[in-house]
């Protein structure tokens, strides 16, 4: 077997796009817009909705990955790097779940479900920094961004330097 299950492939690329968009939006749009700005509610509605979709899709991806038959791990010829690659993949799952859990915790503590989706009319809190999960959300977002950059760099290294066809494993085709 040379390729991943097509569900894993599709979810990989959908989640990659969604997570990168969310990291950018969260660190640029949401972070810089004051909570008193009326547009913040719409931005939060989108951020929370996409975040919940990421949680569901990532859960489906994890279950599929654990149940499907997968190709062997990539071998770069160095045991330490091979183990680092495996740990990095699991780290991506962990950090995405930490992001989702901390986002949900912030939302619940700040009463956002009623404000954002229930149209309660209540104002947003002055800041989200008063909620302890906000620190975890911020730290996890930076770590996730770094891990994604490393993941992409490693994939490009495999493709252009090692030339082992690794990127084809995460595309559709004959398994």
C-alpha positions as CSV (number, residue, x, y, z in Angstrom):
1,X,0.0,0.0,0.0
2,X,1.4,3.3,-1.1
3,X,-1.4,5.8,-0.3
4,X,-3.6,6.8,2.5
5,X,-7.3,6.1,2.7
6,X,-9.2,8.6,0.4
7,X,-11.2,9.8,3.5
8,X,-7.9,10.7,5.2
9,X,-6.6,12.4,2.0
10,X,-9.7,14.5,1.6
11,X,-9.9,15.4,5.2
12,X,-6.2,16.2,5.3
13,X,-6.5,18.9,2.6
14,X,-9.8,20.3,3.9
15,X,-8.5,20.5,7.4
16,X,-5.2,22.0,6.3
17,X,-7.0,24.8,4.5
18,X,-9.4,25.4,7.3
19,X,-6.8,25.4,10.1
20,X,-4.5,27.8,8.3
21,X,-7.4,30.1,7.5
22,X,-8.5,30.0,11.2
23,X,-4.9,30.6,12.5
24,X,-4.6,33.7,10.2
25,X,-8.1,34.9,11.0
26,X,-7.7,34.4,14.7
27,X,-4.3,36.1,14.9
28,X,-5.1,38.9,12.5
29,X,-8.8,39.6,12.3
30,X,-10.1,38.6,15.7
31,X,-7.1,39.6,17.8
32,X,-7.0,43.2,16.4
33,X,-10.7,44.0,16.4
34,X,-12.0,45.3,19.7
35,X,-14.9,43.5,21.4
36,X,-16.9,46.8,21.2
37,X,-16.8,46.6,17.3
38,X,-20.2,45.4,16.0
39,X,-18.4,43.4,13.3
40,X,-16.7,41.3,16.0
41,X,-19.9,39.2,16.6
42,X,-20.0,38.1,12.9
43,X,-16.3,37.3,13.0
44,X,-16.7,35.3,16.1
45,X,-19.7,33.5,14.6
46,X,-17.6,32.4,11.7
47,X,-14.6,31.5,13.8
48,X,-16.7,29.4,16.2
49,X,-18.6,27.7,13.4
50,X,-15.5,26.8,11.5
51,X,-13.8,25.8,14.8
52,X,-16.6,23.4,15.6
53,X,-16.4,22.0,12.0
54,X,-12.7,21.4,12.5
55,X,-13.3,19.6,15.7
56,X,-15.8,17.2,14.0
57,X,-13.7,16.7,10.9
58,X,-10.5,16.1,13.0
59,X,-12.4,13.6,15.1
60,X,-13.5,11.7,12.0
61,X,-10.0,11.9,10.6
62,X,-8.5,10.4,13.8
63,X,-11.0,7.6,14.0
64,X,-10.4,6.8,10.3
65,X,-6.7,6.9,10.7
66,X,-6.8,4.5,13.6
67,X,-9.1,2.1,11.8
68,X,-7.7,2.3,8.2
69,X,-4.8,0.5,6.9
70,X,-2.0,3.1,6.3
71,X,1.2,3.0,4.4
72,X,4.4,2.5,6.4
73,X,5.9,5.6,8.0
74,X,8.3,7.5,5.8
75,X,11.9,6.5,6.3
76,X,14.4,9.3,6.0
77,X,17.3,7.1,7.0
78,X,17.7,8.5,10.5
79,X,15.9,6.9,13.5
80,X,15.7,10.2,15.4
81,X,14.2,12.1,12.4
82,X,11.8,9.2,11.7
83,X,10.6,9.3,15.3
84,X,10.3,13.1,15.2
85,X,8.1,12.8,12.1
86,X,5.8,10.4,13.8
87,X,5.6,12.6,16.9
88,X,5.0,15.7,14.8
89,X,2.0,14.1,13.2
90,X,0.5,13.1,16.5
91,X,1.4,16.6,17.8
92,X,-0.8,18.1,15.1
93,X,-3.8,16.1,16.3
94,X,-3.1,17.1,20.0
95,X,-2.7,20.8,19.2
96,X,-5.8,21.0,17.1
97,X,-7.8,19.3,19.8
98,X,-6.2,21.7,22.4
99,X,-7.2,24.6,20.2
100,X,-10.8,23.4,19.9
101,X,-11.1,22.5,23.6
102,X,-9.7,25.9,24.8
103,X,-11.9,27.7,22.2
104,X,-15.0,26.0,23.6
105,X,-13.9,26.7,27.2
106,X,-13.4,30.4,26.4
107,X,-16.8,30.5,24.6
108,X,-18.6,28.9,27.5
109,X,-16.9,31.0,30.2
110,X,-17.7,34.2,28.2
111,X,-21.3,33.2,27.5
112,X,-20.7,33.4,23.8
113,X,-23.2,30.7,22.7
114,X,-26.1,32.9,23.8
115,X,-24.5,36.1,22.5
116,X,-23.3,34.8,19.1
117,X,-25.9,32.2,18.2
118,X,-28.8,33.0,20.5
119,X,-29.0,36.7,19.7
120,X,-29.3,37.5,23.4
121,X,-28.3,41.1,22.8
122,X,-25.8,41.0,25.7
123,X,-22.5,42.7,25.0
124,X,-19.3,40.8,24.4
125,X,-16.9,40.8,27.4
126,X,-14.5,43.7,27.4
127,X,-11.7,41.2,26.7
128,X,-11.2,37.4,26.5
129,X,-7.8,37.6,28.2
130,X,-9.5,37.3,31.6
131,X,-10.4,33.7,30.9
132,X,-7.6,31.2,31.7
133,X,-8.2,29.0,28.6
134,X,-7.4,32.1,26.5
135,X,-3.7,31.7,27.3
136,X,-3.7,28.1,26.2
137,X,-5.5,29.0,23.0
138,X,-2.9,31.6,22.2
139,X,0.1,29.4,23.0
140,X,-1.4,26.4,21.2
141,X,-2.0,28.6,18.1
142,X,1.6,29.6,17.9
143,X,2.9,26.0,18.4
144,X,0.4,24.7,15.8
145,X,1.5,27.3,13.3
146,X,5.2,26.3,13.9
147,X,4.4,22.6,13.6
148,X,2.4,23.2,10.4
149,X,5.4,25.1,8.9
150,X,7.7,22.3,9.9
151,X,5.3,19.7,8.5
152,X,5.1,21.6,5.2
153,X,8.9,22.1,5.1
154,X,9.5,18.4,5.7
155,X,7.0,17.4,3.0
156,X,8.8,19.8,0.5
157,X,12.2,18.4,1.6
158,X,11.0,14.9,0.9
159,X,9.6,16.0,-2.5
160,X,12.4,18.1,-3.8
161,X,15.5,16.9,-2.0
162,X,14.9,13.2,-1.1
163,X,12.6,12.8,-4.2
164,X,10.9,9.8,-2.6
165,X,7.4,10.5,-3.8
166,X,6.1,11.2,-0.3
167,X,3.5,13.8,-1.4
168,X,1.8,11.3,-3.6
169,X,0.8,9.3,-0.5
170,X,-1.4,12.1,0.6
171,X,-3.3,12.3,-2.7
172,X,-6.0,10.4,-4.4
173,X,-5.3,7.3,-6.5
174,X,-4.7,3.6,-6.4
175,X,-3.9,2.5,-2.9
